Amino acid sequence: MTTIPIHSLFGVIGPIVAWSFALLLSIASLCCMVATLRSPRRPLVYVASGLLAIAVVLVILPGQHAPLVFQVLIGIVAIALSVAGGGPASQVVLALASRATVAGANGGIVVHDRVDGHDGTREVLRGGTTIGFLERFATTGAIIAGFPEAIAVLVAIKGVGRFTELDAAEARERFIIGTLTSLVWACVCAALFRIAAG
């Protein structure tokens, strides 16, 4: 009877356990973010961010690429987490930066104006929620496909498309913060797949 040394057994089972936990944690992170889509809840966004960070660490640990089934599953979850999670993450970061409500009724951001001595508010960068979904989908897809250079094209298109709406300093600041948060979230989600794929 042939016995398998314990270190060899762990060498086979250990990576599978790490990839399995990474997949489960990324699914849990996705569930947290989906729960915040209707009304952002900071604790769930924080938990989702922590779970994603732990999942990234877990796919790094084996030091080898994951089997194809894990690559496919992690890739699907990474894209879904990127698209669904970047919006709530951006809203939390914008709220922390401005210490105020930032989401408008039409997917834009609310800025405060002073016109003719009266304080008022208006919504700028309307459609930002939809644009964010598309931006994160394209960013994550580009990185997963091995073409991260496409991110520069996405940022350029977004900047040119929004240029005329960035007249107020508050709008420019929120545009930059929201875009960077969204891109960082998408890149971390894509990194989860790229590391697992080796």
C-alpha positions as CSV (number, residue, x, y, z in Angstrom):
1,M,0.0,0.0,0.0
2,T,1.4,3.4,-1.1
3,T,1.0,6.2,1.3
4,I,0.9,9.9,0.3
5,P,3.0,12.2,2.4
6,I,0.9,14.8,4.2
7,H,2.8,17.7,2.7
8,S,2.0,16.4,-0.8
9,L,-1.7,16.0,0.1
10,F,-1.8,19.5,1.4
11,G,0.0,20.7,-1.8
12,V,-3.0,19.3,-3.8
13,I,-5.9,20.1,-1.4
14,G,-4.6,23.4,-0.1
15,P,-4.9,25.4,-3.3
16,I,-8.4,24.0,-4.0
17,V,-9.5,25.1,-0.5
18,A,-8.1,28.6,-1.0
19,W,-9.8,29.0,-4.4
20,S,-13.1,27.6,-3.0
21,F,-13.0,30.1,-0.1
22,A,-12.0,32.9,-2.4
23,L,-15.0,32.1,-4.6
24,L,-17.4,31.9,-1.6
25,L,-16.1,35.2,-0.2
26,S,-16.5,36.9,-3.5
27,I,-20.0,35.6,-3.8
28,A,-20.7,36.9,-0.3
29,S,-19.3,40.3,-1.2
30,L,-21.5,40.3,-4.3
31,C,-24.6,39.6,-2.1
32,C,-23.7,42.4,0.3
33,M,-23.3,44.9,-2.6
34,V,-26.6,43.8,-4.3
35,A,-28.3,44.4,-0.9
36,T,-27.1,48.0,-1.0
37,L,-28.2,48.8,-4.6
38,R,-31.5,50.3,-3.5
39,S,-30.3,52.2,-0.5
40,P,-26.5,52.3,0.3
41,R,-25.7,50.9,3.7
42,R,-22.1,51.7,4.7
43,P,-21.6,48.7,6.9
44,L,-22.5,46.3,4.1
45,V,-20.2,48.2,1.7
46,Y,-17.4,47.9,4.3
47,V,-18.0,44.2,4.8
48,A,-18.1,43.6,1.0
49,S,-14.8,45.5,0.6
50,G,-13.2,43.4,3.3
51,L,-14.5,40.1,1.8
52,L,-13.2,41.1,-1.6
53,A,-9.8,41.9,-0.1
54,I,-9.6,38.6,1.7
55,A,-10.7,36.8,-1.5
56,V,-7.8,38.5,-3.4
57,V,-5.3,37.4,-0.8
58,L,-6.7,33.8,-0.9
59,V,-6.1,33.6,-4.7
60,I,-2.6,34.8,-4.2
61,L,-1.7,32.1,-1.6
62,P,-1.5,29.0,-3.8
63,G,1.1,30.6,-6.1
64,Q,-0.3,28.8,-9.1
65,H,-3.2,29.3,-11.5
66,A,-6.6,27.9,-10.6
67,P,-8.2,25.1,-12.6
68,L,-10.5,26.2,-15.4
69,V,-13.7,25.7,-13.5
70,F,-12.5,28.1,-10.8
71,Q,-11.3,30.6,-13.3
72,V,-14.7,30.6,-15.1
73,L,-16.7,30.9,-11.8
74,I,-14.4,33.6,-10.3
75,G,-14.5,35.5,-13.6
76,I,-18.3,35.5,-13.7
77,V,-18.5,36.6,-10.0
78,A,-15.7,39.2,-10.5
79,I,-17.6,40.9,-13.4
80,A,-20.9,40.8,-11.5
81,L,-19.3,42.2,-8.4
82,S,-17.5,44.9,-10.4
83,V,-20.7,46.1,-12.0
84,A,-23.0,45.9,-9.0
85,G,-20.5,46.9,-6.3
86,G,-18.8,49.9,-7.8
87,G,-21.8,52.2,-7.5
88,P,-22.4,51.7,-3.8
89,A,-18.7,51.9,-3.1
90,S,-18.5,55.2,-5.1
91,Q,-21.5,56.6,-3.2
92,V,-20.0,55.8,0.2
93,V,-16.6,57.4,-0.8
94,L,-18.4,60.5,-2.2
95,A,-20.5,60.7,1.0
96,L,-17.4,60.5,3.1
97,A,-15.6,63.1,1.0
98,S,-18.5,65.6,1.0
99,R,-20.2,64.6,4.2
100,A,-23.6,65.0,2.5
101,T,-26.1,63.1,0.4
102,V,-24.7,62.9,-3.1
103,A,-27.1,60.7,-5.1
104,G,-29.6,62.4,-7.3
105,A,-33.0,61.1,-8.4
106,N,-31.8,60.6,-12.0
107,G,-28.5,58.7,-11.2
108,G,-26.5,61.9,-11.0
109,I,-25.0,63.8,-8.1
110,V,-26.4,66.8,-6.3
111,V,-24.4,70.0,-6.1
112,H,-25.2,73.1,-4.1
113,D,-25.3,76.4,-5.9
114,R,-25.7,80.0,-4.8
115,V,-27.5,82.0,-7.5
116,D,-28.6,85.6,-7.0
117,G,-28.1,85.3,-3.3
118,H,-30.2,82.2,-2.9
119,D,-29.0,78.7,-2.1
120,G,-30.2,76.0,-4.3
121,T,-29.4,72.5,-5.5
122,R,-29.2,70.9,-8.9
123,E,-28.4,67.5,-10.2
124,V,-25.4,67.2,-12.5
125,L,-23.8,64.3,-14.3
126,R,-27.2,62.7,-14.8
127,G,-27.2,59.1,-15.9
128,G,-24.0,58.5,-13.9
129,T,-25.4,55.2,-12.5
130,T,-25.9,53.7,-15.9
131,I,-22.6,55.1,-17.2
132,G,-20.9,53.6,-14.1
133,F,-22.3,50.1,-14.7
134,L,-21.0,50.3,-18.3
135,E,-17.7,51.7,-17.3
136,R,-17.0,49.0,-14.7
137,F,-18.2,46.3,-17.1
138,A,-15.8,47.5,-19.8
139,T,-12.9,48.0,-17.4
140,T,-13.2,44.6,-15.8
141,G,-13.8,43.0,-19.2
142,A,-10.7,44.7,-20.6
143,I,-8.5,43.5,-17.8
144,I,-9.8,40.0,-17.8
145,A,-9.3,39.9,-21.6
146,G,-5.7,41.0,-21.1
147,F,-6.1,44.5,-22.6
148,P,-5.8,47.0,-19.7
149,E,-4.8,49.7,-22.2
150,A,-8.5,50.1,-23.0
151,I,-9.0,51.8,-19.6
152,A,-7.3,54.9,-21.0
153,V,-9.8,55.0,-23.9
154,L,-12.7,54.6,-21.4
155,V,-11.5,57.4,-19.2
156,A,-10.9,59.7,-22.2
157,I,-14.4,59.0,-23.6
158,K,-16.0,59.6,-20.2
159,G,-14.0,62.8,-19.7
160,V,-14.8,64.2,-23.1
161,G,-18.5,63.3,-22.8
162,R,-18.8,65.0,-19.4
163,F,-16.6,68.0,-20.1
164,T,-19.4,70.5,-20.5
165,E,-21.1,69.5,-17.2
166,L,-17.9,70.1,-15.2
167,D,-18.2,73.8,-14.8
168,A,-18.7,73.8,-11.0
169,A,-15.7,72.9,-8.8
170,E,-17.9,70.6,-6.7
171,A,-19.0,68.7,-9.9
172,R,-15.4,68.3,-11.0
173,E,-14.3,67.0,-7.6
174,R,-17.1,64.5,-7.3
175,F,-16.6,63.4,-10.9
176,I,-12.9,62.6,-10.2
177,I,-13.6,60.9,-6.9
178,G,-16.5,58.9,-8.2
179,T,-14.6,57.8,-11.4
180,L,-11.5,56.9,-9.5
181,T,-13.4,54.9,-6.9
182,S,-15.4,53.1,-9.6
183,L,-12.2,52.3,-11.6
184,V,-10.3,51.1,-8.5
185,W,-13.2,48.8,-7.6
186,A,-13.4,47.4,-11.1
187,C,-9.6,46.8,-11.2
188,V,-9.6,45.0,-7.9
189,C,-12.4,42.7,-9.1
190,A,-10.6,42.0,-12.3
191,A,-7.4,41.4,-10.4
192,L,-9.2,38.6,-8.5
193,F,-9.7,36.8,-11.8
194,R,-6.2,37.7,-13.3
195,I,-4.4,36.3,-10.2
196,A,-6.5,33.1,-10.2
197,A,-5.9,32.6,-13.9
198,G,-2.1,33.0,-13.4
